[in-house]
């Protein structure tokens, strides 16, 4: 009975420790300088979490605790490896990767976002991915240009 219990627990543990890889975007991995540094920091954090979990004596618990950091480590190492560093735009005449763009909506709202790489995008903090629908509409536009997003019109009012 003890052997059967051990095998069952090992099967459950294996399922918990063989996590699927995080999905990787099919888009080019464009990054700002800050985005690349953030990815490198996430590699370090994942490596440290993995190493900390390596100190756990119980083999099943160690594997469980290593699963997430190992998956994150594989993801972030690949993202750093494929990163294409894009310099900040030198001009502000049109919206480009790395630009901060302010636009107004039909309903009177004014929004400002920096257009960045997928891994560094955080709309709540004021940044959106260059592959986001709004960013794709605004890329290449100048102050005064109007684009249609769904049933709304967006007018570019500032680029920095």
Backbone as CSV, one residue per row, in Angstrom:
resi,resn,N_x,N_y,N_z,CA_x,CA_y,CA_z,C_x,C_y,C_z
1,UNK,0.826,-1.198,0.000,0.000,0.000,0.000,0.867,1.257,0.000
2,UNK,1.921,1.251,0.744,2.796,2.418,0.807,3.421,2.700,-0.553
3,UNK,3.767,1.660,-1.299,4.363,1.841,-2.615,3.359,2.479,-3.568
4,UNK,2.109,2.018,-3.523,1.077,2.582,-4.394,0.860,4.051,-4.066
5,UNK,0.852,4.367,-2.771,0.675,5.753,-2.366,1.819,6.620,-2.878
6,UNK,3.033,6.129,-2.799,4.206,6.865,-3.256,4.131,7.110,-4.750
7,UNK,3.750,6.090,-5.512,3.656,6.255,-6.958,2.592,7.275,-7.321
8,UNK,1.448,7.220,-6.638,0.374,8.167,-6.923,0.822,9.589,-6.611
9,UNK,1.485,9.756,-5.464,1.965,11.088,-5.098,3.003,11.580,-6.105
10,UNK,3.866,10.677,-6.561,4.875,11.067,-7.539,4.225,11.498,-8.848
11,UNK,3.169,10.809,-9.265,2.458,11.194,-10.497,1.821,12.563,-10.337
12,UNK,1.221,12.800,-9.174,0.616,14.117,-8.929,1.697,15.194,-8.902
13,UNK,2.796,14.896,-8.258,3.897,15.856,-8.186,4.442,16.158,-9.575
14,UNK,4.586,15.123,-10.396,5.090,15.329,-11.761,4.168,16.260,-12.533
15,UNK,2.861,16.073,-12.369,1.906,16.936,-13.073,2.023,18.381,-12.595
16,UNK,2.335,18.568,-11.319,2.470,19.916,-10.770,3.790,20.572,-11.151
17,UNK,4.793,19.765,-11.468,6.115,20.326,-11.722,6.445,20.449,-13.204
18,UNK,5.648,19.885,-14.062,5.875,19.992,-15.503,4.890,20.994,-16.078
19,UNK,5.086,22.233,-15.749,4.179,23.282,-16.206,4.420,23.583,-17.678
20,UNK,3.363,23.875,-18.420,3.559,24.248,-19.828,4.286,25.589,-19.924
21,UNK,5.016,25.758,-21.002,5.725,27.017,-21.210,4.743,28.169,-21.332
22,UNK,5.176,29.335,-20.902,4.374,30.541,-21.111,4.345,30.818,-22.605
23,UNK,3.211,31.230,-23.134,3.146,31.498,-24.571,4.052,32.655,-24.976
24,UNK,4.688,32.495,-26.118,5.568,33.534,-26.654,4.874,34.145,-27.865
25,UNK,4.815,35.432,-27.886,4.150,36.164,-28.959,4.810,35.894,-30.308
26,UNK,4.011,35.855,-31.360,4.586,35.687,-32.699,5.173,36.992,-33.253
27,UNK,4.910,38.106,-32.585,5.390,39.409,-33.053,6.869,39.587,-32.719
28,UNK,7.573,40.432,-33.485,8.968,40.740,-33.133,9.028,41.249,-31.694
29,UNK,10.067,40.872,-30.988,10.214,41.224,-29.581,10.929,42.574,-29.448
30,UNK,10.245,43.638,-29.856,10.799,44.984,-29.740,10.774,45.414,-28.287
31,UNK,11.856,46.040,-27.839,11.943,46.497,-26.457,12.613,47.865,-26.400
32,UNK,12.236,48.635,-25.388,12.948,49.868,-25.089,14.135,49.491,-24.210
33,UNK,15.008,50.445,-23.967,16.143,50.180,-23.082,15.656,49.764,-21.699
34,UNK,14.652,50.461,-21.182,14.098,50.116,-19.870,13.446,48.735,-19.906
35,UNK,12.810,48.412,-21.012,12.180,47.100,-21.142,13.185,45.973,-21.134
36,UNK,14.311,46.163,-21.787,15.360,45.148,-21.805,15.934,44.960,-20.398
37,UNK,16.157,46.063,-19.704,16.665,45.968,-18.331,15.666,45.241,-17.436
38,UNK,14.373,45.502,-17.629,13.339,44.834,-16.835,13.332,43.331,-17.121
39,UNK,13.493,42.943,-18.384,13.560,41.520,-18.724,14.769,40.862,-18.067
40,UNK,15.909,41.535,-18.112,17.118,40.990,-17.491,16.941,40.839,-15.979
41,UNK,16.261,41.793,-15.364,15.984,41.714,-13.931,15.045,40.542,-13.636
42,UNK,14.075,40.309,-14.500,13.152,39.194,-14.293,13.871,37.855,-14.444
43,UNK,14.874,37.788,-15.317,15.694,36.575,-15.414,16.402,36.349,-14.071
44,UNK,16.995,37.398,-13.521,17.688,37.285,-12.228,16.731,36.854,-11.122
45,UNK,15.543,37.479,-11.089,14.557,37.141,-10.049,14.118,35.687,-10.157
46,UNK,13.860,35.220,-11.371,13.438,33.828,-11.564,14.557,32.870,-11.165
47,UNK,15.785,33.222,-11.521,16.928,32.372,-11.161,17.087,32.305,-9.638
48,UNK,16.934,33.439,-8.961,17.052,33.464,-7.500,15.935,32.652,-6.843
49,UNK,14.719,32.761,-7.375,13.598,31.988,-6.817,13.822,30.492,-7.016
50,UNK,14.357,30.125,-8.175,14.655,28.720,-8.452,15.732,28.209,-7.493
51,UNK,16.778,29.003,-7.318,17.870,28.607,-6.424,17.396,28.516,-4.977
52,UNK,16.513,29.422,-4.562,15.976,29.371,-3.205,15.155,28.096,-3.008
53,UNK,14.374,27.738,-4.018,13.568,26.515,-3.930,14.454,25.273,-3.933
54,UNK,15.639,25.366,-4.498,16.557,24.226,-4.532,17.028,23.828,-3.145
55,UNK,16.887,24.712,-2.185,17.337,24.436,-0.821,16.318,23.626,-0.019
56,UNK,15.113,23.442,-0.549,14.069,22.700,0.164,14.461,21.216,0.189
57,UNK,14.417,20.618,1.369,14.875,19.230,1.512,13.917,18.222,0.895
58,UNK,12.619,18.361,1.102,11.644,17.414,0.570,11.614,17.521,-0.951
59,UNK,11.946,16.424,-1.622,12.095,16.448,-3.079,10.799,16.838,-3.790
60,UNK,9.661,16.339,-3.318,8.389,16.678,-3.973,8.050,18.153,-3.794
61,UNK,8.255,18.664,-2.589,7.982,20.082,-2.342,8.973,20.961,-3.106
62,UNK,10.230,20.529,-3.166,11.248,21.271,-3.927,10.821,21.386,-5.388
63,UNK,10.386,20.279,-5.978,9.946,20.306,-7.385,8.745,21.218,-7.572
64,UNK,7.806,21.164,-6.624,6.627,22.042,-6.721,7.051,23.518,-6.683
65,UNK,7.951,23.839,-5.758,8.374,25.229,-5.580,9.274,25.720,-6.715
66,UNK,9.934,24.800,-7.407,10.804,25.174,-8.521,10.031,25.333,-9.832
67,UNK,8.843,24.778,-9.923,8.109,24.732,-11.187,7.858,26.123,-11.783
68,UNK,7.282,27.032,-11.014,6.993,28.371,-11.555,8.258,29.149,-11.897
69,UNK,9.254,29.197,-10.997,10.478,29.926,-11.365,11.172,29.338,-12.595
70,UNK,11.146,28.018,-12.741,11.776,27.394,-13.897,11.052,27.775,-15.187
71,UNK,9.726,27.758,-15.143,8.950,28.174,-16.312,9.226,29.647,-16.629
72,UNK,9.239,30.510,-15.609,9.525,31.935,-15.829,10.931,32.126,-16.369
73,UNK,11.876,31.376,-15.851,13.261,31.483,-16.311,13.368,31.141,-17.797
74,UNK,12.724,30.055,-18.220,12.741,29.691,-19.642,12.143,30.815,-20.488
75,UNK,11.028,31.386,-20.033,10.356,32.454,-20.780,11.242,33.700,-20.881
76,UNK,11.723,34.179,-19.751,12.474,35.442,-19.760,13.832,35.305,-20.435
77,UNK,14.478,34.166,-20.325,15.737,33.954,-21.046,15.477,34.042,-22.553
78,UNK,14.398,33.434,-23.006,14.059,33.488,-24.438,13.717,34.918,-24.865
79,UNK,13.006,35.649,-24.018,12.640,37.030,-24.352,13.881,37.931,-24.406
80,UNK,14.836,37.717,-23.523,16.084,38.486,-23.588,16.855,38.098,-24.846
81,UNK,16.906,36.796,-25.142,17.639,36.310,-26.315,17.085,36.899,-27.616
82,UNK,15.772,37.058,-27.699,15.139,37.531,-28.936,14.851,39.025,-28.935
83,UNK,15.226,39.712,-27.867,14.935,41.149,-27.756,15.617,41.942,-28.872
84,UNK,14.860,42.861,-29.440,15.380,43.782,-30.447,15.273,45.190,-29.859
85,UNK,16.405,45.687,-29.388,16.430,46.996,-28.744,16.146,48.084,-29.773
86,UNK,15.165,48.922,-29.452,14.794,50.041,-30.318,15.102,51.327,-29.551
87,UNK,15.915,52.161,-30.154,16.271,53.436,-29.519,15.036,54.328,-29.425
88,UNK,15.032,55.198,-28.436,13.941,56.164,-28.325,13.897,56.997,-29.598
89,UNK,12.697,57.361,-30.041,12.601,58.150,-31.273,13.313,59.484,-31.124
90,UNK,13.994,59.892,-32.186,14.733,61.153,-32.140,13.850,62.342,-32.512
91,UNK,12.717,62.050,-33.139,11.802,63.123,-33.543,10.429,62.876,-32.924
92,UNK,9.668,63.951,-32.849,8.320,63.837,-32.290,7.264,64.271,-33.294
93,UNK,7.591,64.193,-34.572,6.624,64.618,-35.580,5.573,63.548,-35.870
94,UNK,5.921,62.264,-35.673,4.937,61.184,-35.836,5.090,60.193,-34.682
95,UNK,4.011,59.479,-34.409,4.010,58.469,-33.357,4.843,57.276,-33.819
96,UNK,5.768,56.843,-32.957,6.638,55.710,-33.261,6.815,54.869,-32.004
97,UNK,7.454,53.723,-32.166,7.764,52.884,-31.017,8.606,53.720,-30.051
98,UNK,8.210,53.731,-28.781,8.916,54.517,-27.776,8.328,55.901,-27.560
99,UNK,7.445,56.346,-28.455,6.806,57.654,-28.301,5.791,57.625,-27.171
100,UNK,5.597,58.796,-26.579,4.481,59.003,-25.668,3.481,59.844,-26.444
101,UNK,2.272,59.320,-26.570,1.260,59.985,-27.381,0.040,60.310,-26.522
102,UNK,-0.446,61.527,-26.687,-1.668,61.953,-26.008,-2.728,62.125,-27.082
103,UNK,-3.894,61.550,-26.819,-4.990,61.654,-27.789,-6.295,61.900,-27.049
104,UNK,-7.226,62.492,-27.784,-8.550,62.738,-27.199,-9.556,61.829,-27.882
105,UNK,-10.576,61.467,-27.135,-11.658,60.623,-27.638,-12.906,61.466,-27.851
106,UNK,-13.829,60.913,-28.602,-15.108,61.596,-28.857,-15.827,61.977,-27.565
107,UNK,-15.709,61.123,-26.556,-16.448,61.359,-25.312,-15.751,62.368,-24.399
108,UNK,-14.676,62.994,-24.878,-13.994,64.029,-24.111,-12.811,63.541,-23.294
109,UNK,-12.653,62.243,-23.160,-11.516,61.731,-22.402,-10.217,62.017,-23.150
110,UNK,-9.200,62.334,-22.393,-7.864,62.528,-22.942,-6.974,61.468,-22.285
111,UNK,-6.253,60.712,-23.124,-5.407,59.646,-22.607,-3.992,59.803,-23.133
112,UNK,-3.044,59.400,-22.304,-1.634,59.452,-22.675,-1.006,58.087,-22.413
113,UNK,-0.329,57.563,-23.438,0.351,56.276,-23.317,1.699,56.340,-24.002
114,UNK,2.635,55.589,-23.451,3.913,55.375,-24.122,3.801,54.044,-24.845
115,UNK,4.252,53.989,-26.082,4.178,52.773,-26.877,5.484,51.999,-26.694
116,UNK,5.351,50.784,-26.142,6.513,49.997,-25.736,6.361,48.544,-26.190
117,UNK,7.308,47.703,-25.773,7.264,46.281,-26.086,6.176,45.558,-25.305
118,UNK,5.866,44.357,-25.764,4.769,43.595,-25.163,4.986,43.280,-23.687
119,UNK,6.194,42.899,-23.304,6.441,42.509,-21.921,6.478,43.700,-20.969
120,UNK,6.722,44.884,-21.480,6.798,46.047,-20.597,5.512,46.864,-20.569
121,UNK,4.537,46.484,-21.384,3.274,47.229,-21.441,2.510,47.087,-20.129
122,UNK,2.002,48.219,-19.654,1.194,48.256,-18.437,0.251,49.452,-18.558
123,UNK,-0.931,49.232,-19.148,-1.854,50.357,-19.379,-2.158,51.175,-18.128
124,UNK,-2.263,50.529,-16.977,-2.554,51.269,-15.737,-1.427,52.220,-15.383
125,UNK,-0.204,51.883,-15.826,0.949,52.733,-15.545,1.270,53.660,-16.717
126,UNK,0.429,53.637,-17.761,0.605,54.578,-18.857,1.411,54.070,-20.042
127,UNK,1.489,52.757,-20.222,2.195,52.238,-21.395,1.362,51.132,-22.042
128,UNK,1.412,51.096,-23.373,0.704,50.054,-24.113,1.654,49.413,-25.114
129,UNK,1.363,48.178,-25.437,2.180,47.433,-26.378,2.026,47.986,-27.786
130,UNK,3.093,47.923,-28.548,3.052,48.397,-29.923,2.124,47.561,-30.793
131,UNK,1.734,46.373,-30.332,0.801,45.554,-31.098,-0.642,45.723,-30.635
132,UNK,-0.873,46.537,-29.620,-2.238,46.822,-29.172,-2.982,47.556,-30.284
133,UNK,-4.261,47.279,-30.445,-5.017,47.916,-31.538,-4.903,49.437,-31.588
134,UNK,-5.007,50.098,-30.442,-4.918,51.567,-30.429,-3.523,52.014,-30.865
135,UNK,-2.497,51.352,-30.370,-1.127,51.717,-30.742,-0.909,51.530,-32.237
136,UNK,-1.414,50.440,-32.775,-1.247,50.179,-34.209,-1.934,51.258,-35.044
137,UNK,-3.088,51.734,-34.575,-3.780,52.805,-35.289,-3.006,54.120,-35.237
138,UNK,-2.357,54.378,-34.113,-1.696,55.664,-33.912,-0.285,55.737,-34.507
139,UNK,0.366,54.608,-34.695,1.734,54.607,-35.235,1.766,55.295,-36.597
140,UNK,2.710,56.191,-36.761,2.862,56.911,-38.018,1.984,58.142,-38.146
141,UNK,1.142,58.397,-37.170,0.249,59.564,-37.218,0.936,60.781,-36.593
142,UNK,0.474,61.958,-37.007,1.021,63.226,-36.521,-0.032,63.957,-35.696
143,UNK,0.396,65.004,-35.001,-0.542,65.820,-34.228,-1.623,66.339,-35.178
144,UNK,-2.876,66.212,-34.744,-4.009,66.644,-35.549,-4.640,65.516,-36.350
145,UNK,-3.930,64.407,-36.554,-4.501,63.268,-37.280,-5.594,62.614,-36.438
146,UNK,-6.599,62.103,-37.143,-7.725,61.437,-36.497,-7.798,60.009,-37.036
147,UNK,-7.992,59.056,-36.119,-8.160,57.655,-36.498,-9.460,57.149,-35.886
148,UNK,-10.005,56.111,-36.481,-11.239,55.523,-35.976,-10.916,54.212,-35.277
149,UNK,-11.362,54.116,-34.037,-11.189,52.904,-33.238,-12.582,52.438,-32.827
150,UNK,-13.062,51.417,-33.511,-14.425,50.967,-33.242,-15.403,52.057,-33.631
151,UNK,-16.210,52.502,-32.666,-17.174,53.568,-32.946,-16.695,54.917,-32.427
152,UNK,-15.415,55.013,-32.087,-14.838,56.254,-31.549,-13.807,56.827,-32.504
153,UNK,-13.664,58.126,-32.499,-12.571,58.773,-33.198,-11.560,59.250,-32.161
154,UNK,-10.286,59.038,-32.493,-9.196,59.468,-31.618,-8.380,60.508,-32.368
155,UNK,-8.132,61.638,-31.715,-7.319,62.686,-32.339,-6.007,62.817,-31.572
156,UNK,-4.901,62.736,-32.308,-3.588,62.898,-31.707,-3.415,64.370,-31.352
157,UNK,-3.128,64.641,-30.068,-2.979,66.044,-29.664,-1.565,66.374,-29.173
158,UNK,-0.748,65.336,-28.878,0.626,65.611,-28.463,1.464,64.342,-28.646
159,UNK,2.697,64.544,-29.061,3.656,63.434,-29.190,4.953,63.883,-28.512
160,UNK,5.464,63.061,-27.648,6.751,63.387,-27.010,7.596,62.145,-26.891
